Amino acid sequence: MHLKDSDQDASIILLLLTMIFRKLWSFASRVFVLPIHFFFYLLTVIKQPFPLLLLNIMSFSYALPVYIRSCLHF
């Protein structure tokens, strides 16, 4: 069974739209997770003693640029 040209065009367009939607969804899910993660991170960090608080802030400051780069890289 052979597809007509219009059916092939429609399937290609559907495939492209699916790929674009998946890329946008993965980007948006990573971007929107960051503020939620940061909020809960602050809630847990505030209750800790100062040396541990300093260590957590340093580790987060190293992890944040890596996270942002991964969000921007599709």
N, C-alpha and C positions, 0 to 999 in steps of 0.2 A: 504494500500500500504506500503510495507516494503522497507526500504533502503538497498542497498548492503553495505557490509563492507567498500568498497572503498569510497562510498558516505558519509558514516558516518565519516570516517577518514578525508575526505576533509572538511566536515562541522565543525569538531572539530578544524582542523588546521585553517580554516578561522575564527572561533570564537576567537581562541587564538591570531591570528595576529591582529584582530580587537581590542582586549583588549590591546595588547601591543602598537598599534598605538595610541589609545586613551590616554593611560598613558603618552606616549612620547609627544603627542601633548599638553596635559595639562601642562606638565612640561616646555616644550619649550615656550609656550605662556606666562607663568608666568615669566620665566627667561628673555625673550626678552622685556617684558613690563617694567621691572625695569629700564633699562638705559633710555628709552624714558620718563618715569615718572620722573626720577631724573633730566633729562635735563630741562623739563618744570618746575619742582619744583625750580631749581636754577634760572630760568628766572624770576619767580614770587618773589622769596625771595630777590634777589639782589636789587629790587626797594623799599624795606620796610625800615622803621626806625630801628635803632639798637635794641631796646628792643624786638620788634616784630620779628626781624631777629633771635635773640638769642632764643626766644621761639620756633620758627619754626625749628631751627637746633636741639634743644633738643628733640622736638617731633619726628623729623625724625630719630634721633639717637636711640630712643626707638622703633620706628616702623620698622626700617631696619632689626634687627636680627629676629624679628617675621616673617617678609616677607621672609627672606632667609630660615628660618626653614620650612615655608609652601611650599616653592619651592622644598626643598629637601625631603619633606615627600610626597611620592606617595600615 
